Amino acid sequence: MLKAGDEAPDFRLPDQDGKTRRLVTLLAGRALILYFYPADFTPGCTQEACDLRDLHARILASGLQVVGVSPQSPESHRRFREKYALPFLLLSDEDKTAIQAYGVDGPLGIGVRRATFLVDGHRRIVDSVLADLRIGRHQAFVERAVAVREGRAG
């Protein structure tokens, strides 16, 4: 898995509407919470997405944005996003190119590790967390990133 100080690999992935998105375009000088998750509609992934949805106003107000990546199709992402009113992009990585580039492919290439990266506007990874089953660690990671940007944490 990539770590703080590494350059975040660029990618070209379709979003939930089939529009191709690149990391460099998404960043455009603005920091990003990039999270990788195993699958739409599973209990843990739904909880994680809803946690981010509930924090979304604070995330945006702090100058950050959120993008999720998993190997499901754009259609699956569209349904997931609509069902849970997710206000952020979900990218489809069916070939697992970004998943592999970020080092979050599952053991023996099966599945995807649950990982969250804070990427600065210049494609540098500032921090990351890997916690496959402890969903709360990802929410805490995002809350800390937001608090630091709000000037409330040290």
C-alpha positions in Angstrom: 0.0 0.0 0.0 1.2 3.5 -0.8 2.2 5.7 2.2 2.6 9.3 3.1 5.0 11.1 0.8 4.3 8.8 -2.2 3.0 10.2 -5.4 -0.6 9.2 -5.9 -0.9 7.4 -9.3 -3.1 9.0 -11.8 -6.0 7.0 -13.2 -8.8 7.1 -15.7 -12.0 5.5 -14.4 -15.7 5.8 -15.2 -17.9 7.3 -12.6 -21.4 6.2 -11.7 -22.7 7.9 -14.9 -20.1 6.4 -17.2 -18.1 9.7 -17.5 -14.3 9.1 -17.4 -12.6 10.8 -14.5 -8.8 11.3 -14.0 -7.2 11.9 -10.6 -5.3 15.0 -11.9 -8.5 16.6 -13.1 -10.4 15.7 -9.8 -7.6 17.3 -7.8 -7.1 20.5 -9.8 -5.0 21.8 -6.9 -7.5 20.7 -4.3 -7.0 18.0 -1.7 -9.1 14.8 -1.9 -10.2 11.9 0.4 -9.8 8.9 -1.9 -11.3 5.8 -0.5 -11.2 2.2 -1.7 -14.0 -0.2 -0.7 -14.8 -3.8 -1.5 -18.4 -3.7 -2.8 -21.6 -1.7 -3.1 -24.5 -2.6 -0.9 -22.5 -4.7 1.6 -23.1 -3.8 5.3 -19.6 -2.4 6.0 -19.3 -0.5 2.7 -22.8 0.9 3.1 -21.9 2.1 6.6 -18.7 3.7 5.4 -20.4 5.5 2.5 -23.2 6.7 4.8 -20.6 8.0 7.3 -18.9 10.0 4.6 -22.3 11.2 3.4 -23.1 12.4 6.9 -19.7 14.2 7.1 -19.9 15.6 3.5 -20.9 19.2 4.4 -17.9 19.5 6.8 -15.6 17.8 4.3 -16.5 20.3 1.6 -16.4 23.3 4.0 -12.8 22.2 5.0 -11.7 22.4 1.3 -11.6 18.6 0.8 -13.6 16.4 -1.5 -14.4 12.7 -1.5 -14.2 10.0 -4.2 -14.9 6.3 -3.7 -13.4 3.5 -5.8 -14.5 -0.1 -6.0 -14.6 -2.8 -8.7 -18.3 -2.7 -9.4 -19.8 -1.4 -12.6 -20.9 2.2 -13.1 -24.5 1.0 -13.0 -24.1 -0.6 -9.6 -22.5 2.6 -8.3 -25.4 4.6 -9.7 -27.9 2.5 -7.9 -25.8 2.5 -4.7 -25.4 6.3 -4.8 -29.1 6.9 -5.5 -30.3 4.5 -2.8 -28.2 6.1 -0.1 -28.2 9.7 -1.4 -24.4 9.8 -1.6 -23.3 13.2 -2.7 -19.8 12.2 -4.0 -18.4 10.4 -7.0 -18.1 6.7 -7.1 -15.6 5.3 -9.6 -15.7 1.9 -11.2 -12.4 0.0 -11.3 -13.6 -3.3 -12.9 -10.0 -4.1 -14.1 -8.6 -3.1 -10.7 -5.9 -0.9 -12.3 -6.2 1.9 -9.7 -6.7 -0.7 -6.9 -3.5 -2.4 -7.8 -1.6 0.9 -8.4 -2.5 2.0 -4.8 -1.6 -1.4 -3.4 -5.0 -2.2 -2.0 -5.8 -5.4 -4.0 -6.9 -8.2 -1.7 -4.8 -11.3 -0.9 -4.1 -13.4 -4.0 -5.9 -10.7 -6.1 -9.2 -11.5 -4.5 -11.3 -8.6 -3.3 -10.2 -5.1 -2.3 -8.7 -3.9 0.9 -10.6 -1.1 2.7 -8.2 1.9 2.5 -8.6 5.6 2.7 -6.0 8.1 1.4 -5.7 11.9 1.9 -4.1 13.2 -1.3 -3.0 16.8 -1.5 -3.6 19.0 -4.6 -0.2 18.1 -6.0 -0.8 14.3 -6.0 1.2 13.6 -2.8 -0.3 11.2 -0.3 -0.4 13.1 3.0 -1.7 10.2 5.1 -3.6 6.9 4.8 -5.4 4.2 6.8 -5.9 0.5 6.1 -8.6 -1.2 8.2 -10.5 -3.9 6.4 -13.1 -4.6 9.1 -12.9 -1.6 11.4 -15.1 0.9 9.6 -14.8 3.4 12.4 -11.1 3.9 11.8 -11.9 5.3 8.3 -14.5 7.7 9.7 -12.1 8.8 12.4 -9.3 9.3 9.8 -11.6 11.6 7.7 -12.8 13.5 10.8 -9.1 14.1 11.8 -8.3 15.3 8.3 -11.3 17.7 8.4 -10.4 18.9 11.9 -6.8 19.7 10.9 -8.0 21.7 7.9 -10.5 23.5 10.1 -7.6 24.3 12.5 -9.1 22.4 15.4 -6.5 19.6 15.7 -2.8 19.3 16.0 
